[in-house]
Structures are given as C-alpha cells and as structure tokens.
Amino acid sequence: MKIEDLEELVTKGYLDQRISELEGLILSAINPQKDFLTPKEFSARTGIQYSSVIYKCTKGKLKAIQESPNSSWFIDASEIERFRKQADENINEPFKN
C-alpha cells in the first residue's frame, strides 16, 4: 500500500477532527467538573466578543446546546482546545486571497 492509497482512506481533516475529540475527552477527564462553559466564560478565555460567541452558537459554529429558545447556551469545553488549534493553524499558514 502506498501513501496515495492511504490518503484516499483517511483525510487530514478527519484525523484532525478525531484528535480534537480525543483532546476534548482528555480535557474533560482532567477537569470533570467543567464539561460546559457559558458564553461569558468562553468569551473571557478566548477573547472573542460575547455577542460573537452567541452568534457562533446560534449558527452552529460552536458545539453548544440550548435547552429552549430563550435559555442560556452551554458550550462544550472541548471547543476551547479546537479554537486554540484553529488559531495555531491560521498563524502557521501564509495569507491567502
């Protein structure tokens, strides 16, 4: 089997997603008390404006749940690590138009 054959079976994106999920599980195991963050907590940890966090929740760009339409959002704690990883990737990639 050649590398080209493996690329057809597993993509980098798929592996990155699985790694992110595993990192989230590890984070949860280290700190089981905090599986979810409020939008304010997520905002404070990432520096993203509170209103942008809410927007990302409503658009499904963050792994978050809301029990009813006007209730608070709960953001999966693993999103912090995904956000950091995504930011690192953006820093390492050259600017694209």
TAVEN-V333444 format. One record per run of one state. SS is the DSSP state (H for helix, E for strand, - for the rest). FROM is the first residue (numbers start at 0). LEN is the number of residues. If there is no record, write none. Layout:
SS;FROM;LEN
SS;FROM;LEN
This chain:
-;0;2
H;2;7
-;9;2
H;11;19
-;30;5
E;35;2
-;37;1
H;38;8
-;46;3
H;49;9
-;58;5
E;63;3
-;66;6
E;72;4
-;76;1
H;77;15
-;92;5
